[in-house]
Amino acid sequence: MRPFLKPIYGSQKSSISLYNNLINHCLSLKSVKFAQTIHAQLIKSGLNARTFLGNRFIDLYYKVGSFNDASKVFDEISDRNTISWNIFLNGLLKSGHFQKACLVFDEMPDKDVVSWNSMISGCGLLGFWNYGLEVFKEMENFGVRPSQFTFSILTSFASCASQGKEIHGHMMRRGIDFSNLVMGNSLINMYGKLGLVNYAFGVFLSMEEVDVISWNSLISGCCKSGYEDLALNQFDQMRLAGYLPDEFTALNVISVCTDLGNLNKGKQIFALCVKAGFILNPIVSSAIINFFSKCDRLEDSVQLFQEVEHWDSALCNCMISSYARHGLQDDALQIFVLSLREDCRPTEFTLSSILSCITFLSVELGYQVHSLVIKSGFESESIVASSLVDMFAKIGLIDTAMQIFSEMHMKDLISWNTLIMGLAHNGRVVEALELFKKLVREGLAPDRITLSGVLLACRYGFFVDMGMSIFSSMEEEFGITPCDEHYACIVDLLCQAGKLKEAFDTLEAMPFEPSSLVLEPILLASATFSNLILAEKIAEKIIELEPQSSLPYRVLNRAYEMRGRWEGMIRVRKDMKQILKKIVGCSWIKIKNHEFMFEADQLQLEGRKDVYLVLRLLTWDLDEKGCVCIEHEIHNAEWRQEVINIAPAAALSKMIQSWPRKLEFSYGGFIEENLPINALEGRGHSINVKQGQHNYFVIILKMTNSEFINKFQPLICSLCAFA
């Protein structure tokens, strides 16, 4: 900087040209301090009254982020011209000072087309679309003729079909030449954004000359309006017409192939990107990684990701989401950690994707990512806050989830839905229903997910009348047609209440074929209430829908056994052996960042003798108490009907030692007292905790003063022998 300043300090009269060059240099440096130094020298030289230099310094201060200095320079200019006012107005709008900009605009002695364009553009940038259109109409009333740039601004922020058509009408009345590439492309882009594809085609066909931007705008409009096949057709027409696709074309077509799951066409676009060099663009490579992932070609996504030399946030986000989508949470976390080491700053989408993985990893990691969210300043972002609520709710820390929700400044419908679902799944059904009522009072319109959460709460709370009332009023009151998940909730609720006939009538009245999600509760209820004919009928339907499901076979086997139908039981067991593959029951537990696996009758870790010793000690404790609750139950992950029996504890000692969940809990209690026991996903056995197992868990927790964290179902005990 010093060589530039020497001529200024060395001469009494510095030339305007020299200051102009210094201002240009300062703009490249983006230095407020250097700008203030030059300005101080300008004041000393007495040239600060010059309008040209004053205008340059207003622009300079705005661009280096010093709003107050820009205002002072504007006030010091004695002979302001229209350019002075326009620069000051434009700076106010770009820095977000809308009210101040409106006052300055009203005070302007002479407004030219640049002034009006600046005001209209500022309204669009700050989201005041309707006010921008009012300014445009006022501009016409003042007799100022709009330029092509004016209409380009208007088309960029038209928010509805009526506004778009109105702007087009103004252009026609003003005699705007639609054969002009810029204006034609603006209109095509506007109509495509508004979903008016026919109008976009009309403008496209009326243009005397088109370019790649015209084709891109048309293809993008087809994509946004849901005409994916038409978009691919236009891409082919573009190439036949001799136009070479660019990176924006590739992005649009890859997006279409992703939505359609069109693997063959996507591969062609991938080959085009490699040949044309578009693959070097991180945005294009991210889109292709996402495409392969959604087409179940994760290995191709990984290979492309590994071949990229330089990572950025978008690329890492895409790979993290791809791993999470395929259930590879550990791999997603590994990419996240590596991206931090590569100084790729996480975005709100990165953190949201990682938080969705935490529910399958460790609670401690969840707290660490929460801390990173706060440090990164994303705690106020709705998408991140909603992900935090979802994460804490799924790992059972519902109070923490509620606290985060209450601290959110802007709550969208996703946030409300997340907490309602979380409360319902954690057994806080009354609070879930109260939150729904509050949502309605706030004036938000619930969607199908909201009502799924409400019906789920009614189901877990056995609120039959309330559930039926909400279900029957969905279309009339909220305009939402019940879908599969809603029918599943209401059918399950009726079955739990013993209203099997009403549940079956609801099933028969469904306007579409029910899925296994709806059929399973009726199957379980019909077997429980000894309606064997109905159970056989429903089981047959479930087997047709899901041939690998073991539930219908297990239910029929138990039903035949209880009714003494030995031939039927033998037939079902034979079918099970032929059709189904036996999966060994397995559980995992995480202690101090180490995961341990447990299988039935087998312990896959060192110290197994000590763990079995703990099991024997606990069994002796049961013997001393004389009895333990066990259950004969028919259940799946969503529904269960328990019949509680009393049996001597000694008869259960062998059975206890074969349950993976009990091995898991014994080990968790054996390692260290006062330790949070983090139970991970089980395999080959019901995630629901049985009553006898629950009693066992309560003993472990009390003996070791431990805290249990279950990510799949809160341990809510209604019958406990050791309470």
N, C-alpha and C positions, 0 to 999 in steps of 0.2 A: 504494500500500500504506500509506503514512504516515497518511492520514486514519483508516484502520481501527485503527491502533495507538495513536493519541492517547488514546482513552478508557481503554485498558488501562494505559498508563503514568501516566495522570492519576488513577486511582482505586485504592484499596487492595483493594477487593473487586470483581472483575470478574464479571459475571453469566455463568452457564452458557450462556444464550441468545446472548450476544455471541460467545463462543468457537465456538459451533455455527455461527453465521453466517460467522465468519472461516474455519472449516474448509471450509464450502461454497464460499467464494470461492477458497480455495487449491486446491480440487479442479478448479475451472475454469481456473486458471492452470497447473496441473501443475508447480508450483515446489517443489523439495526445500528450497531455501534459505528460502523464505517459511514452509514448514511447520515447519522447525526454529526459526525466529524466534518463531512463535506458541507452539510447544511450550515454548520457554525461558521465555516470559512466563507460561505456564500453571504451570510449576514454581515460578516466583517468587511467584505468587499463592497457592500452596498448594492449588490445585484439581486437581492431577494425580492425586490419589488417588481422585477421583470416577470410578466405574465407567463411567458413560455417556460422559464425555469421553475416558477411556482407550480405550474401544471405538472411538470416532470417530477417534482418532489412529492406532490400529492400522490401520484401514481406509485412512486418508489416506496413511500411509507406504507401504503396499503399492501403492496406486494411483499414487503418484509415483515408485515404483521404489526405495524405500529399505528393503530387507529387514532390515538390522541394526537400524535405528531402530524398526521395528515390533516386533521381538523384545524390545528393551529396554523398550518401553512395556508389552508384555504381561507381562513379568517384574515390572514395578513396580506393577501393579494388585494390590492386596491382596485385594479382594473380587471375584473373577472370577465372572461368571455364565455361563450357557450361551451367551449371545450373544457373550461375550468369546472363549470357546473356538471357536465356530463361525466368527467373523470371522478369528481367527488361523489356523485349519485351512484355511479357504477361500483365504486369502492364500498360505499355503505351497504348496497344490496349484497355484494359478494361476501361481506363480512357479517351478514345476518342482521344488520340494524334496520329492520323493515320500517318501523314507525318513524325513525329519524329520516329515512329515505323518502317516505311519503311527504313529510314536512318540507324537505329540500325541494322535492319535485313540484310541490304547490308554489314555492317561493321563486322558482326559476322565472326570470323575466322573459326569456325567449326559449321555446322548446322546439328543437328540430326533430327530424325523424330518428336520429341517434338517441335522443333523450327518451322518446316514446319507446323505442326498441329496448333500451336499457331497463326501463320500468317494467315493461311486459315480460322481458326475460327474467328479471329479478323475482317477479311474482311467481313465475313458473318454478324457478330454482328453490324458492322457499315454501312451495306448496300452496300458494294462494291462487289456484287455477281460475276460479270464478272471477276474482278481482282483476286478474290479468286480462280476461275477456272484456270486463267493464272498461278498463283502461284503453283497450283497443277500440271500443265503440266511441269512447270520448275522443280518441285521436281522430277518428273520422269526422266527428262533429266539429272539431277545431279546424277542419279542412286540410289536415296534414295527410299527404298521400302515402299509404303504406308501401314499403319496399318489399322485394322478394325475401329479404332477410326477416322482415316482420312476420310474413306468413310461415317461414321456416320455423320460427320460434313458436308460433301458435300451433302448428301441426305437431310439434314435439311434446306438448303437454295437454292435448285434447283428451279428456278423461271418459267421455261417453259418446255414443253414436250420434246423438243430436248435436253435440258440440262440433264433432268432426264434419258433419254435413253442413253445419252453419259456416264453419271456416272455409270449406270448399266453395260454398255459395258466394261468400265475400270475394274470394279469389276470382271467380268467374265474372262477377260484376265489375271488378277492377281490370278485367282484361288480361289477367296473368297468363303468360304463355306456358301451357302445360307440356309442350314439347321440350321445354327447358329441363335438362337432366336433373338439376338440383331440386326444382319445384316438383317435378314428377316423382322423383325418388322419395321426397318428403311426404307426398300424399300416399304413395304405396305403403310406406312404413307406418303412417298414421292409421290407415284403414286396416292393415294387418294387425296392428296392436289392438285395435278396437274389435277385432273379430269379423270385420266386414270384408271377407275375402273377395266377394263378387265385385265390390267397388274397387278393390285393389287391382283386380284383373282388368277392370274397365279402364283405369288410369294407365296401366301398363300397356294395354293394346292401343291406346290413343297416342302414345309417345312415338315420335318419329324416329328417335334414336334411344337405345338403352345401353347400359353398361353392366359390369359385374355387380355394382352396388344395386342396380335395379333388380337383377335376378336374386341377389341375396335378400333384399327387402321382401320380395314376393315369396321366396321359400320360407323365410322367417315368419311371415304372416300366416302361411299355411300351418306351420308348426304350432304357433301360439293359439291358433283357432281350432286345433284338433284334427286338421286334415293332413295327417301324416303321409298317407299314400299319395295324395296330391303333391305334397312337398317333394317326395322322391321322384314323382313323374316330372316335375318342373326342373329338378336337378338334371335328369336325363335329357330333357329338352334343351337345357342350357348348354350342355356339352355338345349336343348335336348341332346347335347353332354356332358352334365354334368359339364359345367363350371359355376361358380358362378359369377354373374355380380358384378362389383364394382361401386364406385361413378361416375367414368368416363363413364361407360356403361350407367348408369341411366341418366346422363346429355345428352349424345348423343341421347338416345331414347326419352327423354322428348322433346328435340329440334325438333325431327322428328314429334312427335305427335302435337306439337304446330304449325308447318308449315302446317300439313295436317288437323288440326282441328279435330283430331281423339280423341274424348272425352273418349270413352270406353277404348281404349288402354292406354291412358294417366292415367286414374283412376287405371288401373292395375299396372302401373309403380309407381304411387303414393303409392299404398298399399305395393309394394315391398320395396320402400324407407323407409316407416314407419317401416316395419317388420325388415329390415336390419339395421336400425339406420342411414341411409344416410340422413334422413330429418334433422338431427342435424347439418349437414354441411350447412352454410348460402348460399353457391353457389347453392346447390341442391334445397334448399327451395325457393330461388329466382327464379330459373328456373320453379318450379312448380307453384309459384304465377303467373308468366308470362303466363304459360300454361292455367291456369284456367281463367285468365283475357281475353285472346284472344279467348277462347271458350265460352265467355259470361257467365261465372260463377263467377262473381265478388264477390258474397257472400262467395264462397269457398276461394278465394284469401284473403279476409279480415280475415276470420276465421283462416287461416294458419298463416297470418302475426301476428295476435294477440297472437297466441300460441308460437311464437318465443321469447325466453327469452332475447337474446342479439341481438341488432340491429347492422348492419354494413352498409357501404355506398351502397354496391350492393343491399342489401335487401330493403333499403329505396328507392333507385332509381327505383327498380322494382314496388314497391307499388305506388309511385308517378306517374309513367308512366301508371299504370293500372287505377288509378283514372282519370287521364287526358284523357285516351283513351275512357272512358265511360262518359266524359263530367262533371265529378264531380270535378271541379276546386277547390272549397273550401276545399274539403277533401284532395286533393293533397297538397294544401298549408298548411293545418293543420299537415300533416305528415312531411312536410319539416321543419316546425317550431319545432316540437317535436324532429326530428332527430338532429337539431342543439343543442337543450337542452341536448340531450344524447351524445354530443361531437362526433357525426358522421360527419366527415369532408365532405362537399359536393364535388363531383367530377364534371367534365365537363358535364357528362351525367345528373347528378342531376339538375344542373343549366339550362341545355338546356330544360329538361322536365318542370321545373317550369316556365321558360320564355314562353313556349307554352301555359301555363295556364293564364299568366298575361293578355293576350289580352281579356279575359273574366272577369277580376277582375278590379283592380283600377290602374290608371296611377301612383299614388304615390308609390304603391307597385312595379311597374316596375322600378322606379328610385331606390328604396331600393335594389332590387335584382341586378341592374346594379352596385351599389356601392359594394355589396358583391362580385360580379364577379371581380371587380378591386382589392379589398382587398385580394381575394383568389389567385390572379395572373393568372386567366384564360382568361383575355381579349385578349391574343394572340392566344388562342385555336380557330381553325377555326369553330368548331361545336358550341361553345358558342357565338362567334362573329356573326355568321350567325343567331343564335337564337335571339340575341339582335337586329339585323337589322330587322328581321321578326316582332318582338314584337313592336318596335317603329313604323314600317310602318303600322301595323294593327291598332294601336291606333291613327293614323293620324299624328304622329310626324315624318314626312318623312325626314325633314332636319337633325334631330338627327341620323336617320338611315343611311343617306348618309355620315355623318361625321364618324360614326363608320366604315362603309365600307371603306372609304378612308384611315383610320388609320390601317387597317388590313395589316399585313406583308405578309401573305400567303393567297391569295384569290383562293379558289377552285370553281368549277362550281356551287356548291350549293349556295355559297355566291353571285355569279353573278345572279343566278336565283332568289334568294330571293329579291334582290334589284330591279331587273327588274319588278317582280310581284308587289312589293310594290309601285313603281313609277306609274305603270299602274293603280292600284286600287285607288291611290290617285289623279288621274287626271293629273299627270305629264307625259303625253304620249310622248312628244318630247324628254324629258330626258331619258325615258325608251328606246326609239329607238336609241338614241345616245349611250347609255350604251351597247346596243346589238352590235352596230357597233364596239365599242371599244373592246368588248369581242372577236369578230372575228379577229380584228387586233392583239390581244394578242396571237393568235394562238390556242385558246381553241375551241374545237368542241362542238357546242350547242347540247342539247338533246331535248326530246319532251317537257319538262317543260319550257325550254328556249323559244322555239317557241310558246308555249301556252301564255307566258307572252308577247311576241312581238305581236301576233295576238290580244291579249286582249287590248294592247295599241292602235293598229290600230282601233279596234272597238270603244273604248272610244273616240278616236280622229277623227273618221269618215274618216280615210285614206283608202278609198275603193281600189284605184289602188295599193297602197303599200301592203295592206293586201292580195289582190288577187295574187300579184306577189310573195310574200313570201310563201303563201300557195301552189301555183302551183310549186314552185321550191324546196319544202321540201325534196322530195325523191332524185331528181337529184343532188342538191347542198349539202345537209346535210346528205343524206342517212337515213332520218327518214320518216316512213310511217305515214300519218295523222291518228289520232285516234279520238275518240268521242269528246274530248274537243276542238280539232282543228276545226272540222266540226261545232261545236256549235258556235265558235267565228266567223267563216267566214260566216255562214248562218245568224247570227244575224247582222253582218256588212252589208250584202247585203239587208236585210230587212229594216234596218234603213235608207239605201240610197234609199228605194222605189223600189229596183230591185227584186220584188217578183218572177218573172219568173226565173231569174238566181239563186235565192236562192232555188227554188223548183227543178231546174235541178241539182243543187249540191246535194240536198237531194236524188234525184233519182239515182245519179251516185255513191253513197256511196257503198263500197264493203261489208258492213255489215249492219245489221238492226240498224236504228237510235234509240237513246234513247230519253227520254222526254226532255233532255237537248237540243237536236238538234231540236226537233219538236216544242217546245214552241215558239221560235221567229217567225216561219212561221205561227203558229196559231194566234198570236197577229197581225202580219202584214196583214194576209188575212182578219181578222175581220176589221182592220183599213181601208183597201182599198176596203171594201165591197165585197170581194170574199167569199160569204157565203158558197158556195158549198165546196170550199177548206177548209174553217174553220171547217165545219162539219166533213169532212174526217179526218183532222189532230186531231181534238178533240176526235174523236172515237179511234184513235190509242193511244193517251195519256191516255185515260181512261182505255184501256186494259193494258198499262204498269204500270200506277199508279192509281189504283181505288180510292184512298183516296185524290187525288189531286183536289183542288177546282178550279184550274185555268180554265180548259176547260168549266166547268159549268158557271163560271162568265163571260168568254169571249162570249160564245154563248148567255147568257142571255142579255148582253149589245148589241150584234149584232142584235138579234131578236127585241129588244126594239127599236133600231134606225131605223130598216127597217119596223117597224109596224107589225111584225109577232107575234101577241099576243098569238096565240095558242102554238107556239114553246116556247115562253118565259114562259108561264104557265107550260108547260111540263118540261122544264129545272129546274124551281124553285121547282117543285114537286120532281124531282129526287134528287135535292140537299138536300131537307129536309129528304128524305128517306135514302140516302146513306151517306151524310156527317154530321159530328158533328160540331155544331157551337162552335167556340172558341172565348171567349170574348177578345177583344183587350186589350192589357196590355203592360205597359212600366215600366222600372226601371230607377232610377237616383241615383247616389252615391255622397253624400256631406259629407265631413269630416269623412270618414270611416263609414258612415251610409247609408244604402240602403233604398229607399222609392219606393213603388209600386203604380202604377196608372192604373185604369181600366176605360173603357168608362162609363161616367155618374156616376162615383164613385171615391172617393178619400180615400185610405186606410191609413189615418194618421190624427193626430191631427192638428188643424189649418186649416181645409178644408175651413172654411168660409173666412179666409184671402186670401187663394189662389183663390177662386172664385171671391173675390172682385178685385184682381189683373186682373183677366180675364175680368171682366166688365169694368174696367178702360181702358184696352187695346182695348176692343170693342168700347168704346166711342171714342178712338183715331182714330179708323178706320172710325167711322161715320163722324168725322170731316174731314177726308181726302176724304170721299165721295165714295170710291170704293176700292175693293181689288181683287187681282187675285185669281181665283179658277180654278180648272181644272176638266174636265171629262176625265178620263184616263183609258186605259186598260194597265195593267202592271203586272210584277212579279219582283222578286228580281234582275233580270238580264236585263230587257228590258222594255222600256215604250214609248208610243206615246202620247204626250199631245196635247190637244186642249184647248187653253186658252180662257176663256170667262170673261166678266166683269159683276159683280153683285153688288148690293148695300150691303154695309157692315152690315147694320141693319138686313138684311135677313140671315146673317151668324152667328149671335151672339149665337144662340142655338147650331148650328153645331160646332162652335169653342169649346164650353165648353164640348163637348162629345169626343173630340179627346185626347187620352191618351198622345200622344207626346206633345200636347200643355199644358196639365195639368203639365206634367213633366217639361217643360221648364219654365212655369210660376212659379212653386215652386222653381226651381233652381235660378231664378232671384229674387224671393221674399225673400229667406233666407238671402242672403248677396250679396252686390255688389262686383265687381272685383273678382268673384269666378269662377274657371274653372268648367264648367258644363260637367260632365262625364256621357254621355248617354249610358246605358247598353243595352243589347239585348231586343228587343221587342217580343211580342207574339201575334199572331192572327191578325197582320196587316203587311203591307209591310214594310220592312226595308228601302226601298227607300224613300227619303223625297220628298213629293209632292211639287209642286211649291207654292201653297197657304200656305202650312205649312212652307215652307222655308221663305217666306216673313214674316210670323209671328215670326219665330226664329230670323230673322235679327232685328226686332223691339226689342225683348227681350234683345238681346246682346247689342244693342246700348243704350237702356235705363238703363241697369244695369252695363255697362262696363265690361261684363263678357266674358270669353273665352270658346268656345265650343269645346269639344273633342268627336268626334263620331267614334266608332270603326268599323263601317261597310261601311260608304260611306262618302267621303269628301263633304261638302256642297258647291257645285259649282253652282253658280247662273247664268243662262243665261237670265232669265226673272224675274225681281224683281220690283214690283211696288213702293218700298220705297228705291231704291238704292240711 
